[in-house]
Amino acid sequence: MSEESERLAKALIEFRESEGISPRELARRTELSEATIRSHEAGRGRTPTAFVARRFEEALGWEPGSIPSVEPESLTESGDVDG
C-alpha cells in the first residue's frame, strides 16, 4: 500500500466514523459507487481518477488537488482501472 493510498483510506474511514455513516451513505454523498468507496478504504494502492479524487476532496473538506490522481486515458494504457 502506498503512503498516499494509506492516507486516503484512513481519512475516508475516519470521516465515515465521525459522521456515523456507512460506505453506502458516503457513496450517495459523493455520487460514487459503494465499490469505489470500499476499494479506496481498503487502500489497494490504486491512484484515483481526477473525478474520484475531487469527489473525495469535497467530502473530506480538503483543498483541490490534495489527492494525487490520474487521468482516465492513462488508466487504459496501464491497466490500473478504478471506479
Backbone torsions as a table, in degrees:
resi	resn	phi	psi	omega
1	MET	NA	129.0	178.6
2	SER	-73.6	160.9	179.2
3	GLU	-60.1	-41.7	-179.4
4	GLU	-67.0	-42.4	-179.7
5	SER	-68.8	-33.7	176.2
6	GLU	-66.3	-42.3	178.1
7	ARG	-60.8	-45.0	179.8
8	LEU	-66.1	-44.1	179.8
9	ALA	-57.8	-48.3	179.3
10	LYS	-60.8	-43.8	-178.5
11	ALA	-63.4	-42.1	-179.9
12	LEU	-65.4	-44.4	179.9
13	ILE	-64.8	-46.0	178.6
14	GLU	-61.4	-40.0	178.5
15	PHE	-61.9	-48.6	-179.8
16	ARG	-61.0	-42.5	-179.2
17	GLU	-65.2	-42.0	-179.7
18	SER	-67.5	-32.1	178.4
19	GLU	-85.9	-13.8	-177.6
20	GLY	66.8	40.2	-177.6
21	ILE	-119.7	160.3	179.6
22	SER	-90.2	167.2	173.2
23	PRO	-57.7	-34.9	178.8
24	ARG	-62.3	-43.0	179.4
25	GLU	-67.2	-40.3	177.0
26	LEU	-63.6	-39.2	176.6
27	ALA	-60.2	-42.9	179.0
28	ARG	-63.3	-44.8	-178.4
29	ARG	-64.8	-35.6	-177.2
30	THR	-92.5	-8.5	-175.6
31	GLU	60.3	35.8	175.2
32	LEU	-114.6	168.4	178.5
33	SER	-77.8	154.8	176.5
34	GLU	-63.8	-33.2	177.4
35	ALA	-63.4	-37.1	177.7
36	THR	-65.5	-43.4	178.9
37	ILE	-60.3	-50.9	-177.7
38	ARG	-62.2	-39.9	179.8
39	SER	-61.5	-44.8	-178.8
40	HIS	-75.9	-29.6	174.7
41	GLU	-68.6	-28.4	178.6
42	ALA	-77.8	-13.1	177.3
43	GLY	61.8	46.3	-175.5
44	ARG	-72.8	9.7	175.0
45	GLY	84.9	0.6	-179.8
46	ARG	-80.9	138.6	175.0
47	THR	-84.7	127.8	-178.2
48	PRO	-69.5	156.2	172.1
49	THR	-66.6	163.5	180.0
50	ALA	-58.1	-39.8	-179.8
51	PHE	-61.2	-49.0	-179.2
52	VAL	-64.2	-43.7	179.7
53	ALA	-58.9	-43.5	-180.0
54	ARG	-63.9	-39.6	178.2
55	ARG	-62.3	-42.5	178.6
56	PHE	-65.8	-43.3	179.2
57	GLU	-59.4	-42.6	179.2
58	GLU	-63.2	-45.7	-178.6
59	ALA	-65.2	-40.8	-176.8
60	LEU	-82.7	-12.3	-177.9
61	GLY	76.9	25.8	-179.8
62	TRP	-89.9	158.0	177.5
63	GLU	-62.7	142.9	174.7
64	PRO	-58.1	135.9	179.6
65	GLY	87.5	0.8	-177.7
66	SER	-78.3	-16.8	175.9
67	ILE	-105.6	118.7	177.3
68	PRO	-58.3	142.7	-177.8
69	SER	-143.8	168.6	175.8
70	VAL	-123.5	156.6	175.8
71	GLU	-83.9	146.1	-176.6
72	PRO	-54.1	-37.7	-178.1
73	GLU	-65.4	-28.1	178.2
74	SER	-72.8	-21.8	178.9
75	LEU	-70.5	-38.7	-178.6
76	THR	-67.5	-30.8	178.4
77	GLU	-73.4	-40.2	-176.8
78	SER	-89.7	-18.3	-177.5
79	GLY	81.9	3.9	-179.7
80	ASP	-88.7	90.9	-175.1
81	VAL	-103.0	137.6	-177.4
82	ASP	-144.0	150.9	-172.3
83	GLY	-68.9	NA	NA
